[in-house]
Amino acid sequence: MTVTTTPINIMLVDDQNLVREGIKSLLNLTDHIRTVAEASDGIEALEIIAQQELDVILMDIRMPRLDGIETLQRMSQQTIQVPVIILTTFDDHDLVLNGIRSGAKGFLLKDVSLESLVEAIETVNRGDTLIQPAVTERLIKGFDDLKGKVESKVEDEPIEAPLSKREIEILRLLAGGYSNKEISRAIFKSEGTIKNHVSNILFKLKVRDRTRAVLRAIEQGII
């Protein structure tokens, strides 16, 4: 597990007290991640964000009054840039797609291990995006109709050049429906840089467009 010297201050946003207590008890086992605030819905969260210095927010999708998607959208409207990790369950895949489009920087299942939880918090805290593999599998299932729209079979040529960590990250965002502009905002890179990455991805996967790139990455087990 990575050791970070600078404390990371987080807020837990979930209407289920047991979920908050469970995650908080996990984080109490670390010496550099501190739970400094809690909220039971998006309205409370937005009030706390305005008053509290936060590094990362862990937030449920399904909540009363103001859910996670609406909270993300309001944060975007108010130019609040605290990275948000969405907490989800296996039946939330449609909402996960909306969460990606609304600016979430990471996704975790609620039964996450301490190691994965810490890794996710540290990843988004340093400006990267993280989607837990189990969540990615759920996202992939949303592409069943997309596969039917592809006229020809994805190319069978072997992939010779391995994809970089950044390219795989961008592929996952492409799978979630991000545009180049949205990806540039999500990972804090220029839109031109994202276009270059996408071009490199297409070249390495030997495909002609983004749809085929995602499908080939799925078939090859890259995402």
Secondary structure as UniProt FT lines:
FT   STRAND          8..13
FT   HELIX           17..27
FT   TURN            28..29
FT   STRAND          33..39
FT   HELIX           42..49
FT   TURN            50..51
FT   STRAND          56..60
FT   HELIX           68..77
FT   TURN            78..79
FT   STRAND          84..88
FT   TURN            90..91
FT   HELIX           93..101
FT   TURN            102..103
FT   STRAND          106..109
FT   TURN            110..111
FT   HELIX           114..125
FT   TURN            126..127
FT   STRAND          130..131
FT   HELIX           133..141
FT   TURN            142..143
FT   HELIX           144..149
FT   HELIX           165..175
FT   TURN            176..177
FT   HELIX           180..187
FT   HELIX           191..205
FT   HELIX           210..219
FT   TURN            220..221
//
